[in-house]
């Protein structure tokens, strides 16, 4: 819990304290994100405790209502950590991507807005032909957002995706089960490279059964020596 702050008693007080804590971050102030992120933190801390999300309209109708003490403790911890530079999504554990909410964490990059553009363009390209895609490949599954979104749009599609990180695979599995349902494993095959230098090797065996309709990838940021 952030020191020097009493637990807020109402939603209004929770929002005010979150704003005050986040205002300690010059970057958030510079980018004019304090109000928006304070609102997100207050609502997400409440959801974590109450087990249900509030709509934005419901949130503002309840500003005078009591804010749960357990949620208040989480909120102060999150707001303090965010002011110190922690990623918002790593604190809340979720990120909305297109029409779905994904579990996220430090084991995989948070799905970015430009990735939504990639999925949208891919959907238009793949759906614009005479036949819909049947087999796809993805290099670097991450949290699963690209593959899962494409699978949700094309019911007859199956994707073979590679991922080196064990933690990212676990994230993707949970997201696939939540969004695609219990039969997700019949449509999404996850293969593990032996090393980071193996890019196409994980797909060799599958390609022996026939060509894929597309290959897609949105690799992580690379650091040049």
C-alpha positions as CSV (number, residue, x, y, z in Angstrom):
1,X,0.0,0.0,0.0
2,X,1.2,3.5,-0.8
3,X,2.3,5.1,2.5
4,X,0.8,8.3,3.8
5,X,-2.7,7.6,2.3
6,X,-5.8,6.5,4.3
7,X,-8.1,4.0,2.6
8,X,-10.8,5.8,0.6
9,X,-14.3,5.3,1.8
10,X,-16.2,6.0,-1.4
11,X,-15.7,5.6,-5.1
12,X,-15.3,9.3,-5.4
13,X,-12.5,9.3,-2.7
14,X,-10.9,6.3,-4.4
15,X,-10.7,8.2,-7.7
16,X,-9.3,11.3,-6.1
17,X,-6.6,9.4,-4.3
18,X,-5.7,7.5,-7.5
19,X,-5.4,10.7,-9.4
20,X,-3.2,12.2,-6.7
21,X,-0.8,9.2,-6.6
22,X,-0.6,9.0,-10.4
23,X,0.1,12.7,-10.6
24,X,3.6,12.0,-9.1
25,X,4.5,10.5,-12.5
26,X,5.8,13.3,-14.8
27,X,5.3,10.9,-17.8
28,X,1.6,10.3,-17.1
29,X,1.0,14.0,-16.5
30,X,2.9,14.9,-19.7
31,X,0.8,12.4,-21.7
32,X,-2.4,13.5,-20.0
33,X,-3.2,10.0,-18.8
34,X,-3.8,10.6,-15.1
35,X,-7.6,10.8,-15.2
36,X,-8.1,8.0,-17.6
37,X,-5.7,5.6,-15.8
38,X,-7.1,6.5,-12.3
39,X,-10.5,5.5,-13.5
40,X,-9.2,2.2,-14.9
41,X,-7.4,1.4,-11.7
42,X,-10.4,2.2,-9.5
43,X,-12.7,0.0,-11.6
44,X,-10.2,-2.9,-12.0
45,X,-9.4,-3.0,-8.3
46,X,-13.2,-3.2,-7.6
47,X,-13.6,-6.0,-10.1
48,X,-10.8,-8.0,-8.6
49,X,-12.5,-7.9,-5.2
50,X,-16.2,-8.0,-6.3
51,X,-15.7,-10.5,-9.1
52,X,-17.6,-8.4,-11.6
53,X,-16.9,-5.4,-13.8
54,X,-18.6,-2.0,-13.6
55,X,-19.6,-0.2,-16.8
56,X,-18.4,3.4,-16.9
57,X,-21.9,4.7,-16.5
58,X,-22.5,2.5,-13.5
59,X,-19.2,3.6,-12.0
60,X,-20.2,7.3,-12.1
61,X,-23.6,6.6,-10.7
62,X,-22.0,5.0,-7.7
63,X,-19.4,7.7,-6.9
64,X,-21.0,8.3,-3.4
65,X,-21.2,4.6,-2.6
66,X,-18.9,2.8,-0.3
67,X,-15.7,1.5,-1.9
68,X,-14.7,-1.9,-0.6
69,X,-11.8,-1.8,1.8
70,X,-10.0,-4.7,0.1
71,X,-10.3,-3.0,-3.3
72,X,-9.0,0.3,-1.7
73,X,-5.9,-1.5,-0.5
74,X,-5.2,-3.0,-4.0
75,X,-5.9,0.4,-5.6
76,X,-3.3,2.2,-3.5
77,X,-0.7,-0.4,-4.2
78,X,-1.4,-0.3,-7.9
79,X,-1.5,3.4,-8.2
80,X,1.8,3.7,-6.3
81,X,3.4,1.1,-8.6
82,X,2.1,2.8,-11.7
83,X,3.5,6.1,-10.7
84,X,6.8,4.4,-10.3
85,X,6.7,3.2,-13.9
86,X,5.1,-0.3,-13.8
87,X,2.9,-1.1,-16.8
88,X,-0.7,-0.5,-16.2
89,X,-1.7,-3.8,-17.8
90,X,0.8,-5.8,-15.7
91,X,-0.9,-4.4,-12.6
92,X,-4.5,-5.1,-13.7
93,X,-3.6,-8.3,-15.6
94,X,-5.9,-7.6,-18.5
95,X,-5.9,-5.8,-21.9
96,X,-8.8,-5.3,-24.2
97,X,-7.9,-6.3,-27.8
98,X,-10.4,-5.7,-30.5
99,X,-13.6,-7.4,-29.2
100,X,-12.1,-9.5,-26.4
101,X,-10.3,-9.1,-23.1
102,X,-7.0,-10.9,-22.8
103,X,-5.1,-11.9,-19.7
104,X,-1.6,-10.3,-19.9
105,X,1.5,-10.3,-17.8
106,X,5.3,-9.9,-17.8
107,X,5.8,-13.2,-19.7
108,X,4.6,-11.7,-23.0
109,X,4.3,-8.3,-24.6
110,X,1.0,-6.5,-24.0
111,X,-0.9,-6.6,-27.4
112,X,-0.4,-3.2,-29.0
113,X,-2.8,-1.0,-31.0
114,X,-0.8,-1.6,-34.2
115,X,-1.3,-5.3,-33.7
116,X,-5.1,-4.7,-33.9
117,X,-4.4,-3.1,-37.3
118,X,-2.4,-6.2,-38.4
119,X,-5.3,-8.5,-37.4
120,X,-7.9,-6.3,-39.1
121,X,-5.9,-6.2,-42.4
122,X,-5.2,-9.9,-42.2
123,X,-8.9,-10.6,-41.7
124,X,-9.8,-8.5,-44.7
125,X,-7.1,-10.1,-46.9
126,X,-7.9,-13.7,-45.8
127,X,-11.7,-13.2,-46.1
128,X,-11.6,-11.5,-49.5
129,X,-10.9,-14.5,-51.6
130,X,-13.2,-17.2,-53.0
131,X,-12.4,-19.6,-50.2
132,X,-11.7,-18.9,-46.5
133,X,-8.3,-20.0,-45.0
134,X,-8.0,-23.5,-43.5
135,X,-4.4,-23.6,-42.2
136,X,-2.3,-20.8,-40.9
137,X,1.1,-20.4,-39.2
138,X,2.2,-17.8,-36.6
139,X,5.7,-17.1,-35.5
140,X,5.7,-15.9,-31.9
141,X,2.3,-16.6,-30.3
142,X,2.8,-14.4,-27.2
143,X,-0.4,-14.0,-25.3
144,X,-2.3,-15.5,-28.2
145,X,-4.1,-12.4,-29.4
146,X,-3.4,-12.7,-33.2
147,X,-4.1,-16.4,-33.5
148,X,-7.2,-16.3,-31.3
149,X,-8.7,-13.4,-33.1
150,X,-8.2,-15.0,-36.5
151,X,-9.6,-18.3,-35.2
152,X,-12.7,-16.5,-33.8
153,X,-13.3,-14.9,-37.2
154,X,-12.8,-18.0,-39.4
155,X,-14.6,-21.1,-37.9
156,X,-12.9,-23.5,-40.3
157,X,-9.4,-22.3,-39.6
158,X,-6.6,-24.1,-37.7
159,X,-3.4,-22.4,-36.7
160,X,0.0,-23.8,-35.8
161,X,1.9,-21.3,-33.7
162,X,5.4,-21.2,-32.2
163,X,6.4,-19.8,-28.9
164,X,9.7,-20.0,-27.0
165,X,8.5,-18.7,-23.6
166,X,6.8,-21.2,-21.3
167,X,5.1,-18.3,-19.5
168,X,3.7,-16.9,-22.7
169,X,2.4,-20.3,-23.7
170,X,0.5,-20.6,-20.4
171,X,-1.0,-17.1,-21.0
172,X,-2.1,-18.1,-24.5
173,X,-3.7,-21.3,-23.3
174,X,-5.8,-19.5,-20.7
175,X,-6.8,-16.9,-23.3
176,X,-7.7,-19.5,-25.9
177,X,-9.8,-21.5,-23.5
178,X,-11.6,-18.3,-22.3
179,X,-12.3,-16.9,-25.8
180,X,-12.5,-20.0,-28.0
181,X,-14.0,-22.4,-25.5
182,X,-13.0,-25.9,-24.4
183,X,-12.3,-27.2,-27.9
184,X,-9.6,-24.6,-28.5
185,X,-6.8,-27.2,-28.7
186,X,-8.3,-28.9,-31.8
187,X,-7.8,-25.6,-33.7
188,X,-4.7,-24.0,-32.1
189,X,-1.5,-26.1,-32.0
190,X,1.3,-24.6,-30.0
191,X,4.9,-25.8,-30.9
192,X,8.0,-24.9,-28.9
193,X,11.3,-24.0,-30.7
194,X,14.4,-25.5,-29.2
195,X,16.3,-22.2,-29.2
196,X,15.6,-18.6,-30.0
197,X,17.5,-19.1,-33.3
198,X,14.9,-21.6,-34.6
199,X,12.3,-19.7,-36.6
200,X,10.9,-22.0,-39.3
201,X,12.1,-25.3,-37.8
202,X,9.0,-25.8,-35.6
203,X,6.8,-25.8,-38.6
204,X,8.7,-28.3,-40.7
205,X,6.8,-31.4,-39.6
206,X,3.4,-29.8,-40.1
207,X,4.2,-28.5,-43.6
208,X,4.9,-32.1,-44.7
209,X,1.2,-32.6,-44.5
210,X,0.6,-29.7,-46.9
211,X,1.1,-26.0,-47.4
212,X,-0.3,-23.3,-45.2
213,X,-2.6,-20.6,-46.5
214,X,-0.7,-17.8,-44.7
215,X,2.1,-17.0,-42.3
216,X,1.7,-14.2,-39.8
217,X,3.9,-12.7,-37.2
218,X,4.3,-9.5,-35.1
219,X,7.7,-10.1,-33.4
220,X,8.7,-8.3,-30.2
221,X,10.9,-5.2,-30.2
222,X,14.5,-6.1,-31.0
223,X,17.5,-4.6,-29.3
224,X,20.5,-4.0,-31.6
225,X,23.9,-4.4,-30.1
